[in-house]
Amino acid sequence: VKVIVNLKGRENEFRNIAIELIKRFQNDIGE
């Protein structure tokens, strides 16, 4: 999750995509 913190505000679109990928990743390893 720290990767998101390092992203700049102007990269909101990329950050949103990254968040979705991280959520899917957490779901895969969470269960």
C-alpha distance matrix in Angstrom:
0.0 3.8 5.3 5.7 7.2 9.4 10.7 14.1 15.5 18.0 15.5 14.9 16.2 13.9 10.8 12.3 12.8 9.3 8.3 11.3 10.7 7.5 9.7 12.5 11.0 10.2 13.7 15.3 14.3 14.5 18.1
3.8 0.0 3.8 5.3 5.1 6.6 9.1 12.4 14.4 17.1 15.0 15.1 16.9 14.6 11.6 14.0 14.7 11.2 11.0 14.4 13.7 10.8 13.4 16.1 14.4 13.8 17.5 18.8 17.6 17.9 21.6
5.3 3.8 0.0 3.8 5.4 5.3 6.7 10.4 12.9 14.8 12.3 13.0 14.4 11.5 9.2 12.1 12.3 8.8 9.7 13.0 11.9 10.0 13.2 15.4 13.8 14.3 17.7 18.7 18.0 19.0 22.5
5.7 5.3 3.8 0.0 3.8 5.4 5.3 8.6 10.1 12.3 9.9 9.8 11.6 9.5 6.4 9.1 10.3 7.3 7.5 11.1 11.2 9.6 12.1 14.8 14.2 14.4 17.5 19.0 18.9 19.3 22.7
7.2 5.1 5.4 3.8 0.0 3.8 5.5 7.9 9.6 12.6 11.2 11.3 14.0 12.3 9.2 12.0 13.8 11.1 10.8 14.6 14.9 12.9 15.1 18.1 17.3 17.0 20.2 22.0 21.5 21.5 25.1
9.4 6.6 5.3 5.4 3.8 0.0 3.8 6.5 9.5 11.8 10.4 11.8 14.2 12.1 9.9 13.4 14.5 11.8 12.7 16.3 16.1 14.5 17.3 19.9 18.8 19.1 22.4 23.7 23.2 23.8 27.3
10.7 9.1 6.7 5.3 5.5 3.8 0.0 3.8 6.7 8.4 6.6 8.3 10.6 8.7 6.9 10.6 11.9 9.9 11.3 14.6 14.7 14.0 16.7 19.1 18.6 19.4 22.3 23.7 23.7 24.4 27.8
14.1 12.4 10.4 8.6 7.9 6.5 3.8 0.0 3.8 5.5 5.5 7.5 10.5 9.7 8.6 11.9 13.7 12.6 13.8 17.0 17.6 17.3 19.6 22.1 22.0 22.7 25.4 27.0 27.2 27.7 31.0
15.5 14.4 12.9 10.1 9.6 9.5 6.7 3.8 0.0 3.8 5.3 5.7 9.3 9.9 8.5 10.9 13.6 13.3 13.8 16.8 18.2 18.0 19.7 22.4 22.9 23.4 25.8 27.7 28.3 28.4 31.6
18.0 17.1 14.8 12.3 12.6 11.8 8.4 5.5 3.8 0.0 3.8 5.5 8.0 9.0 9.2 11.4 13.5 13.9 15.1 17.6 18.8 19.4 21.2 23.4 24.1 25.1 27.3 29.0 29.9 30.3 33.3
15.5 15.0 12.3 9.9 11.2 10.4 6.6 5.5 5.3 3.8 0.0 3.8 5.5 5.4 6.0 8.6 10.1 10.4 12.1 14.4 15.3 16.1 18.1 20.1 20.7 22.0 24.2 25.6 26.6 27.3 30.2
14.9 15.1 13.0 9.8 11.3 11.8 8.3 7.5 5.7 5.5 3.8 0.0 3.8 5.5 4.9 6.1 8.6 9.6 10.2 12.4 14.2 14.9 16.2 18.4 19.6 20.6 22.4 24.3 25.5 25.7 28.5
16.2 16.9 14.4 11.6 14.0 14.2 10.6 10.5 9.3 8.0 5.5 3.8 0.0 3.8 5.4 5.3 6.5 8.7 10.0 11.1 12.7 14.4 15.7 17.2 18.7 20.2 21.6 23.2 24.9 25.4 27.8
13.9 14.6 11.5 9.5 12.3 12.1 8.7 9.7 9.9 9.0 5.4 5.5 3.8 0.0 3.8 5.4 5.1 6.1 8.6 10.0 10.6 12.2 14.2 15.5 16.3 18.2 20.0 21.1 22.6 23.6 26.1
10.8 11.6 9.2 6.4 9.2 9.9 6.9 8.6 8.5 9.2 6.0 4.9 5.4 3.8 0.0 3.8 5.4 4.9 6.1 8.6 9.7 10.3 12.1 14.2 14.9 16.1 18.2 19.8 20.9 21.4 24.2
12.3 14.0 12.1 9.1 12.0 13.4 10.6 11.9 10.9 11.4 8.6 6.1 5.3 5.4 3.8 0.0 3.8 5.4 5.1 6.4 8.8 9.9 10.6 12.6 14.2 15.3 16.7 18.6 20.2 20.4 22.9
12.8 14.7 12.3 10.3 13.8 14.5 11.9 13.7 13.6 13.5 10.1 8.6 6.5 5.1 5.4 3.8 0.0 3.8 5.4 5.2 6.3 8.7 9.9 10.8 12.4 14.3 15.5 16.8 18.7 19.5 21.7
9.3 11.2 8.8 7.3 11.1 11.8 9.9 12.6 13.3 13.9 10.4 9.6 8.7 6.1 4.9 5.4 3.8 0.0 3.8 5.4 5.1 6.1 8.6 9.9 10.4 12.1 14.2 15.3 16.5 17.5 20.1
8.3 11.0 9.7 7.5 10.8 12.7 11.3 13.8 13.8 15.1 12.1 10.2 10.0 8.6 6.1 5.1 5.4 3.8 0.0 3.8 5.4 5.1 6.1 8.6 9.7 10.4 12.2 14.2 15.4 15.6 18.3
11.3 14.4 13.0 11.1 14.6 16.3 14.6 17.0 16.8 17.6 14.4 12.4 11.1 10.0 8.6 6.4 5.2 5.4 3.8 0.0 3.8 5.4 5.1 6.3 8.6 9.9 10.6 12.4 14.5 14.8 16.9
10.7 13.7 11.9 11.2 14.9 16.1 14.7 17.6 18.2 18.8 15.3 14.2 12.7 10.6 9.7 8.8 6.3 5.1 5.4 3.8 0.0 3.8 5.4 5.2 6.1 8.6 9.9 10.6 12.5 13.7 15.9
7.5 10.8 10.0 9.6 12.9 14.5 14.0 17.3 18.0 19.4 16.1 14.9 14.4 12.2 10.3 9.9 8.7 6.1 5.1 5.4 3.8 0.0 3.8 5.4 4.9 6.0 8.5 9.8 10.6 11.4 14.2
9.7 13.4 13.2 12.1 15.1 17.3 16.7 19.6 19.7 21.2 18.1 16.2 15.7 14.2 12.1 10.6 9.9 8.6 6.1 5.1 5.4 3.8 0.0 3.8 5.4 5.1 6.2 8.7 10.1 9.9 12.3
12.5 16.1 15.4 14.8 18.1 19.9 19.1 22.1 22.4 23.4 20.1 18.4 17.2 15.5 14.2 12.6 10.8 9.9 8.6 6.3 5.2 5.4 3.8 0.0 3.8 5.5 5.0 6.2 8.8 9.5 11.1
11.0 14.4 13.8 14.2 17.3 18.8 18.6 22.0 22.9 24.1 20.7 19.6 18.7 16.3 14.9 14.2 12.4 10.4 9.7 8.6 6.1 4.9 5.4 3.8 0.0 3.8 5.4 5.1 6.4 8.2 10.4
10.2 13.8 14.3 14.4 17.0 19.1 19.4 22.7 23.4 25.1 22.0 20.6 20.2 18.2 16.1 15.3 14.3 12.1 10.4 9.9 8.6 6.0 5.1 5.5 3.8 0.0 3.8 5.4 5.3 5.4 8.4
13.7 17.5 17.7 17.5 20.2 22.4 22.3 25.4 25.8 27.3 24.2 22.4 21.6 20.0 18.2 16.7 15.5 14.2 12.2 10.6 9.9 8.5 6.2 5.0 5.4 3.8 0.0 3.8 5.6 4.9 6.3
15.3 18.8 18.7 19.0 22.0 23.7 23.7 27.0 27.7 29.0 25.6 24.3 23.2 21.1 19.8 18.6 16.8 15.3 14.2 12.4 10.6 9.8 8.7 6.2 5.1 5.4 3.8 0.0 3.8 5.6 6.1
14.3 17.6 18.0 18.9 21.5 23.2 23.7 27.2 28.3 29.9 26.6 25.5 24.9 22.6 20.9 20.2 18.7 16.5 15.4 14.5 12.5 10.6 10.1 8.8 6.4 5.3 5.6 3.8 0.0 3.8 5.6
14.5 17.9 19.0 19.3 21.5 23.8 24.4 27.7 28.4 30.3 27.3 25.7 25.4 23.6 21.4 20.4 19.5 17.5 15.6 14.8 13.7 11.4 9.9 9.5 8.2 5.4 4.9 5.6 3.8 0.0 3.8
18.1 21.6 22.5 22.7 25.1 27.3 27.8 31.0 31.6 33.3 30.2 28.5 27.8 26.1 24.2 22.9 21.7 20.1 18.3 16.9 15.9 14.2 12.3 11.1 10.4 8.4 6.3 6.1 5.6 3.8 0.0
